[in-house]
Amino acid sequence: MMEVEKVIIVEGRSDKKQIEMLIKEPVEILCTNGTISLAKLDELVDTLYDKDVYVLVDADEAGEKLRKQFRKEFPQAEHLYIDKSYREVATAPKQHLASVLLGADIDVYTEYLR
């Protein structure tokens, strides 16, 4: 079995569902379910240290808080941003999300890029 090298961290299940649809390569998608405790974050960091980690969270206060935590605890993670006008990953247009992911070198289904 091929080990997954890329991990995308999202906030909620609906975010995960939305992104899963778009991605063509094996990527692990982890949900923080909103806030994340320091202990949980440390645990996560231990399992992610050798992977390419992307943080894709909502463009709101909660999302920013989460980003701040990850910047501090896991500085090597790459942060992906959706357009602020969409606010939430779960409700952002698939086309927009696909191009954000593609920009991070994550393989997406091309029909979402039209």
C-alpha positions as CSV (number, residue, x, y, z in Angstrom):
1,M,0.0,0.0,0.0
2,M,1.3,3.4,-0.9
3,E,1.7,5.7,2.1
4,V,-0.1,9.0,2.0
5,E,2.4,11.8,1.9
6,K,0.0,14.7,1.8
7,V,-2.3,15.7,4.6
8,I,-4.9,18.4,4.5
9,I,-6.2,19.7,7.8
10,V,-9.7,21.1,7.8
11,E,-12.1,22.2,10.4
12,G,-15.3,20.1,9.9
13,R,-16.8,17.1,8.3
14,S,-18.5,19.1,5.6
15,D,-15.2,20.7,4.7
16,K,-13.7,17.2,4.4
17,K,-16.5,16.0,2.2
18,Q,-16.3,19.0,-0.1
19,I,-12.5,18.5,-0.6
20,E,-12.5,14.7,-0.9
21,M,-14.7,15.0,-4.0
22,L,-12.1,17.2,-5.8
23,I,-8.9,15.4,-5.1
24,K,-7.5,12.8,-7.5
25,E,-4.5,11.6,-5.5
26,P,-4.3,9.8,-2.1
27,V,-4.5,12.6,0.5
28,E,-5.4,12.2,4.1
29,I,-7.9,14.8,5.3
30,L,-8.0,15.4,9.0
31,C,-10.8,17.3,10.8
32,T,-10.0,19.4,13.9
33,N,-13.8,19.8,14.5
34,G,-13.2,23.5,15.2
35,T,-10.8,24.2,18.0
36,I,-8.0,21.8,18.9
37,S,-6.4,21.3,22.3
38,L,-2.7,21.6,22.7
39,A,-2.3,17.9,23.6
40,K,-4.3,16.9,20.5
41,L,-2.2,19.2,18.4
42,D,1.1,17.8,19.8
43,E,-0.2,14.3,19.1
44,L,-1.0,15.4,15.5
45,V,2.3,17.0,15.0
46,D,4.1,13.8,16.0
47,T,2.3,11.8,13.3
48,L,2.7,14.4,10.6
49,Y,6.3,15.4,10.9
50,D,7.4,13.6,7.7
51,K,4.5,14.5,5.6
52,D,3.5,17.5,3.5
53,V,0.9,19.2,5.6
54,Y,-1.6,21.8,4.3
55,V,-4.0,23.8,6.5
56,L,-7.2,24.8,4.8
57,V,-9.6,26.4,7.2
58,D,-12.5,28.9,7.0
59,A,-11.8,32.5,6.4
60,D,-13.3,33.6,9.7
61,E,-12.2,34.1,13.3
62,A,-12.2,30.4,14.3
63,G,-10.2,29.6,11.2
64,E,-7.7,32.3,11.9
65,K,-7.3,31.0,15.5
66,L,-6.6,27.6,14.2
67,R,-4.0,28.8,11.7
68,K,-2.3,30.7,14.5
69,Q,-2.0,27.5,16.5
70,F,-0.6,25.6,13.6
71,R,1.9,28.3,12.7
72,K,3.2,28.1,16.2
73,E,3.2,24.3,16.7
74,F,3.8,23.2,13.2
75,P,5.6,25.9,11.2
76,Q,6.4,23.7,8.3
77,A,2.7,23.3,7.3
78,E,1.6,25.2,4.2
79,H,-1.4,27.4,4.6
80,L,-4.0,27.4,1.8
81,Y,-6.5,30.2,1.7
82,I,-10.0,30.5,0.2
83,D,-11.2,33.8,-0.9
84,K,-12.6,35.8,2.1
85,S,-15.8,36.4,0.3
86,Y,-16.7,32.7,0.6
87,R,-15.9,32.6,4.3
88,E,-16.4,28.8,4.6
89,V,-14.5,25.9,2.9
90,A,-17.7,23.8,2.9
91,T,-19.7,26.4,0.9
92,A,-17.0,27.7,-1.3
93,P,-17.5,26.9,-5.0
94,K,-15.8,23.6,-6.0
95,Q,-14.1,25.4,-8.9
96,H,-12.5,27.9,-6.4
97,L,-11.4,25.1,-4.0
98,A,-10.0,23.0,-6.9
99,S,-7.8,25.9,-8.1
100,V,-6.6,26.6,-4.5
101,L,-5.6,22.9,-4.1
102,L,-4.0,22.8,-7.6
103,G,-2.0,25.8,-6.7
104,A,-0.5,23.8,-3.8
105,D,0.4,21.0,-6.2
106,I,-2.4,18.7,-5.1
107,D,-3.9,16.8,-8.0
108,V,-7.5,17.5,-8.6
109,Y,-10.1,16.3,-11.1
110,T,-9.9,18.7,-14.0
111,E,-13.7,18.9,-14.5
112,Y,-13.8,21.1,-11.4
113,L,-11.4,23.6,-12.9
114,R,-13.8,24.7,-15.6
